[in-house]
Amino acid sequence: MEALIKPSMKEMVFTVTPDVPASCTLELESISDLPVLFKLKLSKMERYSVNPPAGVVPPEQKIAVVIRMTAYSQIPPDVFSCRDKFRLETAPMPRTELADIAELWQEVPPKTTRFQLFPVKMVIGEDSRWKEIADKMEAEANVDKGRFVATPSEPSASLKSTTAYSGEELLKRRRRMANEIEKDISDRTVQINDLKRKIEASTSNQDSRDTAENSYMGVSGVQIILMLAITAFSIKLLI
């Protein structure tokens, strides 16, 4: 949907000083040929006041909305981490007759409503007695953030130990697999030797011995090929 209102800012910036309410002014400019309804919702009602909180912007005209923040005698604890937001809702005016704003909003189809969020940012005034304290708070906040940031050139110690441990475990697994393959080769060798002895025992003449010898050579060839293949596979696992 096309926008109906052009706001004068993208975030609400409040310059806070001791015991003085901070304020900022949001100008809403209509870019529609029709009257536009608006209302500004707050994430913390107890902290801000809005004047006017809702109204009508005439076609191609502006209206100023003043937002005030509660005065603080001490530095707000979230001065550098404020997550407050304002939500601007706008919609074409459903009818031209003037009426109560709340009643007009009840007649607005939900699909025609536009939404826009405005984050809040607080800054400390340059002439404020909070300035020195705020600078220290900001420096400490930056140091705390830096403690949890690992530079690409120097991985953290925990990451190094985890990587080394994983490599060691992988090597152990490969060695276990190689031992199992070696045992399998030994078992198969025993089976082949038993088969050769049975063939030799069953031969009673020269022809039978020739046949047995051929069988023996065939079995030996299979044994050698099998052992070479399994050995090569075992070596590959260890690389």
LOSE-220435 format. One record per residue (C-alpha): y negated, z, x negated; residue in one letter; residue number from 1. Coordinates in Angstrom, 1 decimal, padded with zeros to 4 digits, m for minus. Layout:
<rs>
((Y; Z; X); "a"; NUM)
...
</rs>
This chain:
<rs>
((000.0; 000.0; 000.0); "m"; 1)
((m003.5; m000.7; m001.1); "e"; 2)
((m005.8; 002.2; m002.0); "a"; 3)
((m008.4; 003.2; 000.5); "l"; 4)
((m010.4; 005.5; m001.7); "i"; 5)
((m011.6; 005.2; m005.3); "k"; 6)
((m011.9; 008.7; m006.8); "p"; 7)
((m014.4; 009.5; m009.6); "s"; 8)
((m011.8; 011.2; m011.8); "m"; 9)
((m008.1; 011.4; m012.6); "k"; 10)
((m008.0; 015.1; m013.4); "e"; 11)
((m009.9; 018.2; m012.4); "m"; 12)
((m011.7; 019.6; m015.5); "v"; 13)
((m013.0; 023.1; m015.2); "f"; 14)
((m015.2; 024.7; m018.0); "t"; 15)
((m014.5; 028.4; m017.7); "v"; 16)
((m016.9; 031.1; m018.9); "t"; 17)
((m016.8; 034.9; m018.4); "p"; 18)
((m017.5; 036.1; m014.9); "d"; 19)
((m018.8; 032.7; m013.7); "v"; 20)
((m017.0; 030.6; m011.2); "p"; 21)
((m016.1; 027.2; m012.7); "a"; 22)
((m016.6; 024.1; m010.6); "s"; 23)
((m016.2; 020.3; m010.6); "c"; 24)
((m017.2; 017.6; m008.2); "t"; 25)
((m014.9; 014.9; m007.0); "l"; 26)
((m016.6; 011.8; m005.5); "e"; 27)
((m014.6; 009.8; m003.1); "l"; 28)
((m015.7; 006.2; m002.6); "e"; 29)
((m014.4; 004.2; 000.3); "s"; 30)
((m013.2; 000.7; m000.6); "i"; 31)
((m012.1; 000.0; 003.0); "s"; 32)
((m013.8; m001.7; 005.8); "d"; 33)
((m012.8; 001.1; 008.2); "l"; 34)
((m013.5; 004.8; 008.2); "p"; 35)
((m011.0; 006.7; 006.0); "v"; 36)
((m009.6; 010.1; 006.7); "l"; 37)
((m009.1; 012.4; 003.7); "f"; 38)
((m007.9; 015.9; 003.0); "k"; 39)
((m007.5; 017.8; m000.3); "l"; 40)
((m004.5; 020.2; m000.6); "k"; 41)
((m004.2; 022.9; m003.3); "l"; 42)
((m001.3; 024.2; m005.2); "s"; 43)
((m002.9; 027.7; m005.5); "k"; 44)
((m005.1; 028.5; m002.5); "m"; 45)
((m006.1; 031.9; m003.9); "e"; 46)
((m007.6; 030.4; m007.0); "r"; 47)
((m009.7; 027.6; m005.6); "y"; 48)
((m012.1; 026.7; m002.8); "s"; 49)
((m012.9; 023.2; m001.6); "v"; 50)
((m015.9; 022.0; 000.3); "n"; 51)
((m015.2; 020.1; 002.4); "p"; 52)
((m011.4; 020.3; 002.4); "p"; 53)
((m011.1; 017.4; 004.8); "a"; 54)
((m013.3; 014.8; 006.4); "g"; 55)
((m014.1; 011.1; 007.0); "v"; 56)
((m015.5; 008.7; 004.4); "v"; 57)
((m017.6; 005.9; 006.1); "p"; 58)
((m016.8; 002.3; 005.1); "p"; 59)
((m018.0; 001.5; 001.6); "e"; 60)
((m019.7; 004.8; 001.2); "q"; 61)
((m019.2; 007.9; m000.9); "k"; 62)
((m018.7; 011.6; m000.2); "i"; 63)
((m018.8; 014.5; m002.7); "a"; 64)
((m016.2; 017.2; m002.7); "v"; 65)
((m017.0; 020.4; m004.6); "v"; 66)
((m014.0; 022.4; m006.0); "i"; 67)
((m014.7; 025.9; m007.3); "r"; 68)
((m012.4; 028.1; m009.3); "m"; 69)
((m012.4; 031.9; m009.1); "t"; 70)
((m014.4; 033.7; m011.8); "a"; 71)
((m012.4; 035.5; m014.5); "y"; 72)
((m013.5; 038.5; m016.5); "s"; 73)
((m010.8; 037.7; m019.1); "q"; 74)
((m009.4; 034.4; m020.4); "i"; 75)
((m007.0; 032.9; m017.9); "p"; 76)
((m003.4; 033.3; m019.3); "p"; 77)
((m002.6; 029.7; m018.5); "d"; 78)
((m005.8; 028.2; m020.0); "v"; 79)
((m003.8; 025.9; m022.3); "f"; 80)
((m000.8; 025.4; m020.0); "s"; 81)
((m002.2; 025.1; m016.5); "c"; 82)
((000.1; 023.3; m014.1); "r"; 83)
((m002.1; 023.4; m011.0); "d"; 84)
((m002.5; 020.2; m009.0); "k"; 85)
((m004.6; 018.9; m006.2); "f"; 86)
((m003.1; 016.4; m003.7); "r"; 87)
((m005.4; 013.9; m002.0); "l"; 88)
((m004.2; 012.4; 001.2); "e"; 89)
((m006.0; 009.4; 002.8); "t"; 90)
((m005.3; 007.3; 005.8); "a"; 91)
((m007.2; 004.8; 008.0); "p"; 92)
((m009.0; 006.5; 010.9); "m"; 93)
((m006.7; 006.0; 013.9); "p"; 94)
((m009.7; 005.6; 016.3); "r"; 95)
((m013.4; 005.1; 016.0); "t"; 96)
((m014.4; 008.0; 018.3); "e"; 97)
((m015.4; 011.1; 016.5); "l"; 98)
((m013.1; 014.0; 017.0); "a"; 99)
((m011.7; 017.1; 015.3); "d"; 100)
((m010.3; 016.1; 011.9); "i"; 101)
((m007.1; 018.0; 012.5); "a"; 102)
((m006.6; 016.1; 015.8); "e"; 103)
((m007.2; 012.8; 014.1); "l"; 104)
((m004.6; 013.6; 011.4); "w"; 105)
((m002.0; 014.3; 014.1); "q"; 106)
((m002.5; 010.8; 015.3); "e"; 107)
((m002.0; 009.2; 011.9); "v"; 108)
((001.3; 007.3; 011.5); "p"; 109)
((003.0; 008.8; 008.4); "p"; 110)
((003.7; 005.4; 006.9); "k"; 111)
((m000.1; 004.7; 006.6); "t"; 112)
((m000.9; 007.8; 004.5); "t"; 113)
((m001.7; 007.4; 000.8); "r"; 114)
((m001.2; 010.2; m001.7); "f"; 115)
((m002.7; 010.9; m005.1); "q"; 116)
((m002.2; 013.9; m007.5); "l"; 117)
((m004.9; 015.4; m009.7); "f"; 118)
((m003.8; 017.7; m012.5); "p"; 119)
((m006.1; 020.6; m013.5); "v"; 120)
((m007.4; 021.1; m017.0); "k"; 121)
((m009.3; 024.1; m018.2); "m"; 122)
((m011.6; 024.2; m021.2); "v"; 123)
((m013.6; 027.0; m022.8); "i"; 124)
((m017.4; 026.7; m022.8); "g"; 125)
((m018.9; 026.3; m026.3); "e"; 126)
((m021.3; 029.1; m025.8); "d"; 127)
((m018.7; 031.4; m024.3); "s"; 128)
((m017.8; 034.7; m026.0); "r"; 129)
((m014.2; 033.6; m025.3); "w"; 130)
((m014.5; 030.7; m027.7); "k"; 131)
((m013.2; 032.5; m030.8); "e"; 132)
((m010.3; 034.2; m028.9); "i"; 133)
((m009.4; 030.9; m027.2); "a"; 134)
((m009.3; 029.1; m030.6); "d"; 135)
((m006.8; 031.7; m031.9); "k"; 136)
((m004.7; 031.4; m028.7); "m"; 137)
((m004.6; 027.6; m029.0); "e"; 138)
((m003.6; 027.8; m032.7); "a"; 139)
((m000.8; 030.3; m032.0); "e"; 140)
((000.4; 028.1; m029.1); "a"; 141)
((000.5; 025.1; m031.5); "n"; 142)
((002.4; 027.1; m034.1); "v"; 143)
((005.0; 028.2; m031.5); "d"; 144)
((005.5; 024.6; m030.4); "k"; 145)
((006.0; 023.5; m034.0); "g"; 146)
((008.8; 026.0; m034.5); "r"; 147)
((011.0; 024.1; m032.1); "f"; 148)
((010.2; 020.6; m033.4); "v"; 149)
((012.6; 019.3; m036.0); "a"; 150)
((011.2; 016.6; m038.3); "t"; 151)
((013.2; 013.4; m038.6); "p"; 152)
((013.4; 013.7; m042.4); "s"; 153)
((014.7; 017.2; m042.3); "e"; 154)
((017.3; 018.0; m039.7); "p"; 155)
((017.7; 021.6; m038.7); "s"; 156)
((020.4; 023.7; m040.4); "a"; 157)
((022.4; 024.1; m037.2); "s"; 158)
((022.5; 020.3; m036.8); "l"; 159)
((023.8; 019.9; m040.4); "k"; 160)
((026.5; 022.5; m040.0); "s"; 161)
((027.6; 021.0; m036.7); "t"; 162)
((027.9; 017.5; m038.3); "t"; 163)
((029.9; 018.8; m041.3); "a"; 164)
((032.2; 020.8; m039.1); "y"; 165)
((032.9; 017.8; m036.9); "s"; 166)
((033.7; 015.7; m040.0); "g"; 167)
((036.1; 018.4; m041.3); "e"; 168)
((037.9; 018.6; m038.0); "e"; 169)
((038.3; 014.8; m037.9); "l"; 170)
((039.9; 014.8; m041.3); "l"; 171)
((042.3; 017.6; m040.3); "k"; 172)
((043.3; 015.6; m037.2); "r"; 173)
((044.0; 012.5; m039.3); "r"; 174)
((046.1; 014.5; m041.8); "r"; 175)
((048.1; 016.0; m039.0); "r"; 176)
((048.8; 012.5; m037.6); "m"; 177)
((049.8; 011.2; m041.1); "a"; 178)
((052.3; 014.1; m041.4); "n"; 179)
((053.8; 013.3; m038.0); "e"; 180)
((054.1; 009.6; m039.0); "i"; 181)
((055.7; 010.6; m042.3); "e"; 182)
((058.3; 012.8; m040.5); "k"; 183)
((059.0; 009.9; m038.1); "d"; 184)
((059.7; 007.6; m041.1); "i"; 185)
((062.1; 010.2; m042.5); "s"; 186)
((064.0; 010.5; m039.2); "d"; 187)
((064.3; 006.8; m038.8); "r"; 188)
((065.5; 006.5; m042.4); "t"; 189)
((068.3; 008.9; m041.7); "v"; 190)
((069.3; 007.0; m038.6); "q"; 191)
((069.4; 003.7; m040.5); "i"; 192)
((071.5; 005.2; m043.3); "n"; 193)
((074.0; 006.5; m040.7); "d"; 194)
((074.2; 003.1; m039.2); "l"; 195)
((074.9; 001.5; m042.6); "k"; 196)
((077.7; 004.0; m043.3); "r"; 197)
((079.3; 003.2; m039.9); "k"; 198)
((079.2; m000.5; m040.7); "i"; 199)
((080.8; 000.0; m044.2); "e"; 200)
((083.5; 002.2; m042.8); "a"; 201)
((084.5; m000.3; m040.1); "s"; 202)
((085.1; m003.2; m042.6); "t"; 203)
((088.8; m003.7; m043.6); "s"; 204)
((088.8; m007.0; m045.3); "n"; 205)
((086.6; m009.2; m047.5); "q"; 206)
((085.2; m011.2; m044.5); "d"; 207)
((084.4; m008.0; m042.8); "s"; 208)
((082.8; m006.7; m045.9); "r"; 209)
((080.7; m009.9; m046.2); "d"; 210)
((079.7; m009.5; m042.6); "t"; 211)
((078.9; m005.8; m043.3); "a"; 212)
((076.9; m006.7; m046.4); "e"; 213)
((074.9; m009.2; m044.4); "n"; 214)
((074.3; m006.6; m041.7); "s"; 215)
((073.5; m004.0; m044.4); "y"; 216)
((070.9; m006.4; m045.9); "m"; 217)
((069.5; m007.1; m042.5); "g"; 218)
((069.2; m003.4; m041.7); "v"; 219)
((067.6; m002.7; m045.1); "s"; 220)
((065.0; m005.5; m044.5); "g"; 221)
((064.1; m004.0; m041.1); "v"; 222)
((063.9; m000.5; m042.7); "q"; 223)
((061.6; m001.8; m045.5); "i"; 224)
((059.3; m003.7; m043.0); "i"; 225)
((059.2; m000.7; m040.7); "l"; 226)
((058.4; 001.8; m043.4); "m"; 227)
((055.7; m000.5; m044.9); "l"; 228)
((054.0; m001.0; m041.5); "a"; 229)
((054.0; 002.7; m040.6); "i"; 230)
((052.8; 003.6; m044.1); "t"; 231)
((049.9; 001.1; m043.9); "a"; 232)
((048.9; 002.6; m040.5); "f"; 233)
((049.1; 006.1; m041.9); "s"; 234)
((046.8; 005.1; m044.9); "i"; 235)
((044.3; 003.5; m042.5); "k"; 236)
((044.0; 006.7; m040.5); "l"; 237)
((043.1; 008.6; m043.6); "l"; 238)
((040.3; 006.3; m044.6); "i"; 239)
</rs>
